[in-house]
Amino acid sequence: MSTVYYNVKNRSSGVATYKIPELGVRRSFQAGEIKKISAEELEKLSYRPGGMALLANFLQILEPEAIAKVGLKPQPEYY
């Protein structure tokens, strides 16, 4: 089974960073930077303390199907 990746953008004016120790992942996004993040990593991030707040307020998932997978209910200005 192949890994699915989604585009995630830092929509804030500063650096956004998160860690997921069980995956051995530490990511830093510069302002406006877009990275390809696996579906598994997005799911794990959504379970981390502050992860949903980070996804809702600072990072923007660019594919609607990934937004639904993590259970994010964004406001219209999210897009």
C-alpha positions as a Markdown table, in Angstrom:
| # | Residue | x | y | z |
|---|---|---|---|---|
| 1 | Met | 0.0 | 0.0 | 0.0 |
| 2 | Ser | 1.5 | 3.3 | -1.0 |
| 3 | Thr | 1.7 | 6.3 | 1.3 |
| 4 | Val | -0.6 | 9.2 | 0.6 |
| 5 | Tyr | 0.9 | 12.7 | 0.9 |
| 6 | Tyr | -0.9 | 16.1 | 1.2 |
| 7 | Asn | 0.3 | 19.6 | 0.8 |
| 8 | Val | 0.4 | 21.6 | 4.0 |
| 9 | Lys | 1.2 | 25.3 | 4.0 |
| 10 | Asn | 2.3 | 27.6 | 6.8 |
| 11 | Arg | -0.2 | 30.5 | 6.5 |
| 12 | Ser | 1.3 | 32.4 | 9.4 |
| 13 | Ser | 3.9 | 35.1 | 9.2 |
| 14 | Gly | 6.3 | 33.2 | 11.6 |
| 15 | Val | 7.8 | 29.8 | 11.8 |
| 16 | Ala | 5.5 | 26.9 | 12.7 |
| 17 | Thr | 7.1 | 23.8 | 14.3 |
| 18 | Tyr | 5.8 | 20.5 | 15.6 |
| 19 | Lys | 7.3 | 17.2 | 16.9 |
| 20 | Ile | 5.8 | 13.7 | 16.7 |
| 21 | Pro | 8.2 | 11.6 | 18.8 |
| 22 | Glu | 6.7 | 8.2 | 17.9 |
| 23 | Leu | 7.4 | 8.9 | 14.2 |
| 24 | Gly | 10.8 | 10.5 | 14.9 |
| 25 | Val | 9.5 | 13.7 | 13.2 |
| 26 | Arg | 10.3 | 17.3 | 13.8 |
| 27 | Arg | 9.1 | 19.8 | 11.2 |
| 28 | Ser | 9.6 | 23.5 | 10.9 |
| 29 | Phe | 7.7 | 25.5 | 8.3 |
| 30 | Gln | 8.9 | 29.0 | 7.3 |
| 31 | Ala | 6.3 | 31.6 | 6.6 |
| 32 | Gly | 4.4 | 30.6 | 3.4 |
| 33 | Glu | 6.3 | 27.3 | 3.0 |
| 34 | Ile | 4.5 | 24.3 | 1.6 |
| 35 | Lys | 5.6 | 20.7 | 2.5 |
| 36 | Lys | 4.2 | 17.3 | 1.5 |
| 37 | Ile | 3.1 | 15.5 | 4.7 |
| 38 | Ser | 1.9 | 11.9 | 4.9 |
| 39 | Ala | -1.7 | 11.1 | 5.9 |
| 40 | Glu | -0.3 | 9.1 | 8.9 |
| 41 | Glu | 1.7 | 12.1 | 10.1 |
| 42 | Leu | -1.3 | 14.5 | 9.8 |
| 43 | Glu | -3.4 | 12.0 | 11.8 |
| 44 | Lys | -0.8 | 11.7 | 14.5 |
| 45 | Leu | -0.4 | 15.5 | 14.7 |
| 46 | Ser | -4.1 | 15.9 | 15.2 |
| 47 | Tyr | -3.9 | 13.7 | 18.3 |
| 48 | Arg | -0.9 | 15.6 | 19.8 |
| 49 | Pro | -1.6 | 18.3 | 22.4 |
| 50 | Gly | -2.0 | 21.6 | 20.5 |
| 51 | Gly | -2.0 | 19.7 | 17.1 |
| 52 | Met | -5.5 | 20.6 | 16.1 |
| 53 | Ala | -4.9 | 24.3 | 17.1 |
| 54 | Leu | -1.8 | 24.3 | 15.0 |
| 55 | Leu | -3.7 | 22.9 | 12.0 |
| 56 | Ala | -6.7 | 25.2 | 12.5 |
| 57 | Asn | -4.7 | 28.5 | 13.1 |
| 58 | Phe | -1.3 | 28.3 | 11.6 |
| 59 | Leu | -1.0 | 25.5 | 9.0 |
| 60 | Gln | -3.3 | 25.0 | 6.1 |
| 61 | Ile | -4.0 | 21.6 | 4.6 |
| 62 | Leu | -4.6 | 22.3 | 0.9 |
| 63 | Glu | -6.6 | 19.1 | 0.0 |
| 64 | Pro | -10.2 | 19.0 | 1.3 |
| 65 | Glu | -10.1 | 15.2 | 1.7 |
| 66 | Ala | -7.2 | 15.5 | 4.2 |
| 67 | Ile | -9.1 | 18.2 | 6.1 |
| 68 | Ala | -12.0 | 15.8 | 6.5 |
| 69 | Lys | -9.6 | 12.9 | 7.5 |
| 70 | Val | -8.2 | 14.8 | 10.5 |
| 71 | Gly | -11.6 | 16.0 | 11.5 |
| 72 | Leu | -10.9 | 19.7 | 11.1 |
| 73 | Lys | -14.0 | 21.9 | 10.8 |
| 74 | Pro | -12.5 | 25.0 | 9.3 |
| 75 | Gln | -14.1 | 28.4 | 9.0 |
| 76 | Pro | -14.5 | 29.9 | 5.5 |
| 77 | Glu | -11.5 | 32.2 | 5.9 |
| 78 | Tyr | -9.3 | 29.0 | 6.4 |
| 79 | Tyr | -9.3 | 28.7 | 2.6 |
